[in-house]
Amino acid sequence: MTKRLIYCIFMLCLAALATQAQQAASITDRAAQAAHDEMYNDALKLYREAEHTQGASSALYYNMANTYYHLKDNPRAILYYERALKLDPANDDARFNLNLVRTKAQIHDESNKNYLLTQIDNLVGRASSNTWATVALMAFVLMLICAGIYLFMDDVAARKVGFFGGIALLVISALSLWSAIAMYERTAHGHQAIVMETEVLLSDSPRPVKQAAKAVGKLQAGQKVNIVDSIDAQGQRLFAIEMPGKMQAWLNATQVEKI
């Protein structure tokens, strides 16, 4: 009797999960059809419903970004392409469309890095923290094998391979571990954000800027910024962002959305 009860409960749970999955698939299918019919506002509502019922995914955010792009909302298109890449750095379609939107809208990535650091950041961002951690572990194991070859083999050529191969693999393991930590920090903590307003004036201190004459800089909608600090002042939430030359500038938290 007990086994039959457990079996019935198990089958009911499977049926409920299957029903939920079918409903979620139905929502995304209807959203895709609405987007195909150029009913983009309806598609966006359905995609948001799918996010609420089945949770976030890189594919869902990619579709939402495409919908925002068709609605000519470039800042939110950029935001959701970035969110798609945050969940899946290997989503090359999202990366391509993100660069395309930025190029067409003449929006620059305000990461304040030089060319070399930007290329390194792009390379690191092409894989998840788990992928980099796996590479680091595999390289470390191979390094131990090379160390064993160097220590216990008598053949000179094999010892050379073990020595230099071990050094190379140790470097790869260390760099992969650093990449894994960097991607984990990027994913776990929302340090980056996208500017949502058409023009944002920046202050040199934690207070809102209302006049251009008092601003130390300005940003356009769609630009990406690095948040380095936050504070509550005069009933408002303010973010400090990174500027060139290791300077900080402040803006209102409502003017950006975290990735």
C-alpha positions as CSV (number, residue, x, y, z in Angstrom):
1,M,0.0,0.0,0.0
2,T,2.8,2.4,0.9
3,K,4.7,1.6,-2.3
4,R,1.5,2.2,-4.4
5,L,1.0,5.6,-2.6
6,I,4.6,6.7,-3.2
7,Y,4.2,5.6,-6.9
8,C,1.0,7.6,-7.3
9,I,2.6,10.7,-5.7
10,F,5.6,10.3,-8.0
11,M,3.4,10.1,-11.1
12,L,1.3,13.1,-10.1
13,C,4.5,15.1,-9.7
14,L,5.7,14.1,-13.1
15,A,2.4,15.0,-14.6
16,A,2.4,18.4,-12.9
17,L,6.0,19.1,-14.2
18,A,5.0,18.0,-17.7
19,T,2.0,20.2,-17.7
20,Q,4.0,23.2,-16.4
21,A,6.7,22.6,-19.1
22,Q,4.0,22.4,-21.8
23,Q,2.4,25.6,-20.6
24,A,5.8,27.4,-20.6
25,A,6.5,26.1,-24.1
26,S,3.1,27.3,-25.2
27,I,3.8,30.8,-23.9
28,T,7.2,31.1,-25.7
29,D,5.7,29.7,-28.9
30,R,2.9,32.3,-28.8
31,A,5.5,35.0,-28.1
32,A,7.6,33.8,-31.0
33,Q,4.6,33.8,-33.3
34,A,3.6,37.3,-32.1
35,A,7.1,38.6,-32.8
36,H,7.0,36.9,-36.3
37,D,3.7,38.8,-36.9
38,E,5.4,42.0,-35.8
39,M,3.2,42.3,-32.8
40,Y,6.2,43.2,-30.6
41,N,4.4,44.6,-27.6
42,D,2.3,41.4,-27.3
43,A,5.4,39.3,-27.8
44,L,7.2,41.2,-25.0
45,K,4.3,40.6,-22.6
46,L,4.3,36.9,-23.3
47,Y,8.1,36.7,-22.9
48,R,7.8,38.5,-19.5
49,E,5.1,36.0,-18.6
50,A,7.4,33.1,-19.6
51,E,10.2,34.6,-17.4
52,H,7.8,34.7,-14.5
53,T,6.5,31.2,-14.9
54,Q,9.7,29.3,-16.0
55,G,12.5,31.6,-14.9
56,A,15.2,33.4,-16.7
57,S,17.4,31.8,-19.4
58,S,19.9,33.1,-22.0
59,A,17.6,32.2,-24.9
60,L,14.6,34.0,-23.3
61,Y,16.6,37.1,-22.7
62,Y,18.0,36.9,-26.2
63,N,14.5,36.9,-27.6
64,M,13.4,39.7,-25.3
65,A,16.4,41.8,-26.5
66,N,15.5,41.2,-30.2
67,T,11.9,42.3,-29.4
68,Y,13.2,45.5,-27.7
69,Y,15.4,46.1,-30.7
70,H,12.4,45.9,-33.1
71,L,10.5,48.3,-30.7
72,K,13.5,50.7,-31.3
73,D,14.4,50.6,-27.6
74,N,18.1,50.2,-27.9
75,P,19.1,50.6,-24.2
76,R,16.8,47.7,-23.2
77,A,17.9,45.7,-26.1
78,I,21.5,46.1,-25.0
79,L,20.5,45.3,-21.4
80,Y,18.9,42.0,-22.3
81,Y,21.7,41.0,-24.7
82,E,24.1,41.6,-21.8
83,R,21.9,39.6,-19.5
84,A,21.7,36.8,-22.0
85,L,25.5,36.7,-22.2
86,K,25.7,36.8,-18.4
87,L,23.8,33.6,-18.2
88,D,25.5,32.0,-21.2
89,P,28.8,33.6,-22.3
90,A,28.9,31.2,-25.2
91,N,25.7,32.7,-26.8
92,D,27.4,34.0,-29.9
93,D,24.1,35.2,-31.4
94,A,23.6,37.5,-28.5
95,R,27.2,38.8,-28.7
96,F,26.9,39.5,-32.4
97,N,23.5,41.3,-32.1
98,L,24.9,43.3,-29.1
99,N,27.8,44.6,-31.1
100,L,25.5,45.3,-34.0
101,V,23.1,47.4,-31.9
102,R,26.0,49.3,-30.4
103,T,27.5,50.0,-33.7
104,K,24.3,51.1,-35.4
105,A,23.3,53.4,-32.4
106,Q,26.9,54.6,-32.1
107,I,27.0,53.6,-28.4
108,H,30.4,52.9,-26.9
109,D,31.2,50.5,-24.1
110,E,32.2,52.7,-21.2
111,S,34.3,50.0,-19.5
112,N,37.3,52.4,-19.3
113,K,39.8,49.7,-20.3
114,N,42.5,50.0,-22.9
115,Y,42.5,47.9,-26.1
116,L,44.5,45.0,-24.6
117,L,42.4,44.8,-21.4
118,T,39.2,44.9,-23.5
119,Q,40.4,42.0,-25.7
120,I,41.3,40.0,-22.5
121,D,37.9,40.8,-21.0
122,N,36.2,39.6,-24.2
123,L,38.2,36.4,-24.2
124,V,37.4,35.7,-20.5
125,G,33.8,36.5,-21.1
126,R,33.3,33.8,-23.8
127,A,33.1,31.0,-21.2
128,S,31.3,30.5,-17.8
129,S,33.1,30.3,-14.5
130,N,32.4,26.6,-14.4
131,T,34.0,26.1,-17.8
132,W,37.1,28.0,-16.8
133,A,37.3,26.1,-13.5
134,T,37.1,22.8,-15.4
135,V,39.9,23.9,-17.7
136,A,42.0,24.9,-14.7
137,L,41.5,21.5,-13.0
138,M,42.3,19.6,-16.2
139,A,45.5,21.7,-16.8
140,F,46.5,21.1,-13.2
141,V,46.1,17.3,-13.5
142,L,48.1,17.3,-16.7
143,M,50.8,19.4,-15.0
144,L,51.1,16.8,-12.3
145,I,51.5,14.1,-15.0
146,C,54.3,16.2,-16.6
147,A,55.9,16.6,-13.2
148,G,55.9,12.9,-12.8
149,I,57.5,12.4,-16.2
150,Y,60.2,14.9,-15.4
151,L,60.9,13.3,-12.0
152,F,60.8,9.6,-12.8
153,M,61.7,9.2,-16.5
154,D,65.3,8.6,-17.5
155,D,64.9,9.7,-21.1
156,V,66.3,13.2,-21.6
157,A,63.8,14.2,-24.3
158,A,60.9,13.0,-22.1
159,R,62.2,14.9,-19.1
160,K,62.4,18.1,-21.2
161,V,58.8,17.7,-22.4
162,G,57.7,17.1,-18.8
163,F,59.6,20.1,-17.5
164,F,58.5,22.7,-20.1
165,G,55.1,21.2,-20.6
166,G,54.5,21.3,-16.8
167,I,55.5,25.0,-16.7
168,A,53.1,25.8,-19.6
169,L,50.3,23.8,-18.0
170,L,50.8,25.5,-14.6
171,V,50.5,28.9,-16.3
172,I,47.3,27.8,-18.1
173,S,45.9,26.4,-14.9
174,A,46.6,29.7,-13.0
175,L,45.2,31.9,-15.8
176,S,42.1,29.6,-16.1
177,L,41.5,29.8,-12.3
178,W,41.8,33.6,-12.4
179,S,39.3,33.6,-15.3
180,A,36.9,31.4,-13.3
181,I,37.1,33.7,-10.3
182,A,36.6,36.8,-12.5
183,M,33.6,35.3,-14.2
184,Y,32.1,34.2,-10.9
185,E,32.5,37.7,-9.5
186,R,30.9,39.2,-12.7
187,T,28.0,36.8,-12.5
188,A,27.4,36.8,-8.7
189,H,27.6,40.5,-8.2
190,G,25.9,43.1,-10.3
191,H,28.8,45.5,-10.7
192,Q,27.8,46.5,-14.3
193,A,24.8,48.4,-15.5
194,I,23.3,50.0,-18.6
195,V,22.3,53.6,-18.8
196,M,18.5,53.9,-19.5
197,E,17.9,57.6,-19.8
198,T,18.7,59.6,-23.0
199,E,21.3,61.8,-21.2
200,V,22.7,61.3,-17.7
201,L,24.7,64.1,-16.0
202,L,27.4,62.9,-13.6
203,S,28.4,64.6,-10.3
204,D,31.8,64.5,-8.6
205,S,30.2,63.9,-5.2
206,P,27.2,61.8,-4.0
207,R,24.5,64.3,-4.9
208,P,22.1,64.5,-7.9
209,V,23.1,66.9,-10.7
210,K,20.3,69.0,-12.2
211,Q,22.3,71.5,-14.2
212,A,24.8,70.8,-17.0
213,A,27.1,73.5,-15.6
214,K,27.6,71.4,-12.4
215,A,28.2,68.1,-14.2
216,V,31.6,66.5,-14.5
217,G,30.5,64.4,-17.4
218,K,27.6,62.8,-19.1
219,L,26.5,59.5,-20.5
220,Q,24.1,58.5,-23.3
221,A,21.4,55.8,-23.1
222,G,22.8,52.3,-23.7
223,Q,26.3,52.8,-22.4
224,K,27.7,50.3,-20.0
225,V,29.2,51.5,-16.7
226,N,31.0,49.8,-13.8
227,I,29.4,50.5,-10.4
228,V,32.1,50.8,-7.7
229,D,30.1,52.2,-4.8
230,S,26.6,53.1,-3.7
231,I,25.0,55.4,-1.0
232,D,21.6,56.6,0.1
233,A,21.4,60.4,0.1
234,Q,18.4,62.7,0.4
235,G,16.1,59.8,0.1
236,Q,17.7,58.7,-3.2
237,R,19.9,55.8,-4.1
238,L,23.1,57.0,-5.8
239,F,25.8,54.9,-7.6
240,A,29.4,55.8,-8.0
241,I,30.8,54.6,-11.4
242,E,34.3,54.2,-12.6
243,M,35.7,56.9,-14.8
244,P,39.0,57.2,-16.7
245,G,42.0,58.0,-14.6
246,K,40.7,56.0,-11.6
247,M,38.2,58.8,-10.9
248,Q,34.6,58.3,-9.7
249,A,31.4,60.0,-10.7
250,W,28.0,59.7,-9.2
251,L,24.5,59.3,-10.8
252,N,21.0,58.4,-9.6
253,A,20.4,54.6,-9.4
254,T,17.1,55.1,-11.2
255,Q,19.0,56.2,-14.3
256,V,20.6,52.8,-14.9
257,E,19.6,49.1,-14.7
258,K,22.0,46.4,-13.4
259,I,22.9,43.7,-15.9
